[in-house]
Amino acid sequence: MRKERIFMTKEQLMINAILEAVGLESIKSAPIQRRVHQEG
C-alpha cells in the first residue's frame, strides 16, 4: 500500500510544487482555490 501512496505522493508533490510556484501570487486572491473546490 505504501508503494501506491508513493506514486500518488509524487504526483501530489509535483502538483503542489506547481501550484505553489504559480499560486504564490494567486493564494492572496485565492481565485484558483475556489475553482478547485467547485471542480473538485
C-alpha positions as CSV (number, residue, x, y, z in Angstrom):
1,M,0.0,0.0,0.0
2,R,2.9,2.3,0.6
3,K,4.1,1.9,-3.0
4,E,0.7,3.1,-4.2
5,R,0.9,6.0,-1.9
6,I,4.4,6.9,-3.1
7,F,3.1,7.2,-6.7
8,M,0.2,9.4,-5.6
9,T,2.6,11.4,-3.4
10,K,5.0,12.0,-6.3
11,E,2.1,13.4,-8.4
12,Q,0.8,15.4,-5.5
13,L,4.3,16.8,-4.8
14,M,4.7,17.9,-8.4
15,I,1.2,19.3,-8.5
16,N,1.8,21.1,-5.1
17,A,5.1,22.4,-6.4
18,I,3.5,23.8,-9.5
19,L,0.6,25.2,-7.5
20,E,3.0,26.8,-5.0
21,A,5.1,28.3,-7.8
22,V,2.2,29.5,-9.9
23,G,-0.2,30.1,-6.9
24,L,2.1,32.0,-4.7
25,E,0.6,35.2,-6.0
26,S,-2.8,33.7,-6.5
27,I,-3.0,32.5,-2.9
28,K,-3.5,36.1,-1.9
29,S,-6.7,36.4,-4.1
30,A,-7.4,32.7,-3.9
31,P,-9.4,32.5,-7.2
32,I,-7.8,29.1,-8.1
33,Q,-8.8,27.6,-4.7
34,R,-12.5,28.4,-5.5
35,R,-12.3,26.7,-8.8
36,V,-10.6,23.7,-7.2
37,H,-13.4,23.5,-4.6
38,Q,-16.1,23.8,-7.3
39,E,-14.5,21.3,-9.7
40,G,-13.1,19.0,-7.0
